C-alpha cells in the first residue's frame, strides 16, 4: 500500500538525568549483579552474599544522593537572574498542564454570580 515509510527514533529505556555518571551506572550494575547472585546462591553462602549486596546498595544510594545534591546546586548557581522560588515556579509553570478557566455553575447550569443583579 505505502511504499515509503518515515522512520522515527524510538527512545529505549529510561531517560538519563544529567547527574548520571559512568561511575553511578557501574555501581547500579554491580548492585543488580549482587542481587541476582543472592537468588542463585547456595543456602550456606546466601547470608554472606546478602551482606555484600546491602553494603554495595548502601554505597550506591549514598553516591546517587550526593550526585543529585551536586546537580541541584549546580543548577541553582547557574540561574543568576532569578531567585530559587522564581525558578521553581517557572519550572512548574512549564511542566504543569494548561487548563482552560471554567465557570462554576449550579445543578441547573446557571452561574450563581452572573445571574444575580446588583441592585
ZIJO-V126114 format. One line per field, one symbol per residue. ss: DSSP state (H for helix, E for strand, L for the rest). A space follows every 10 residues. Layout:
BEGIN
ss=???
END
This chain:
BEGIN
ss=LLLLLLLLLL LLLLLLLLLL LHHHHHHHHH HHHHHHHHHH LLHHHHHHHH HHHHHHHHHH HHHHHHHHHH HHHHHHHHLL LLLHHHHHHH HHHHHLLLLL LLLLLLLLLL LLLLLLLLL
END
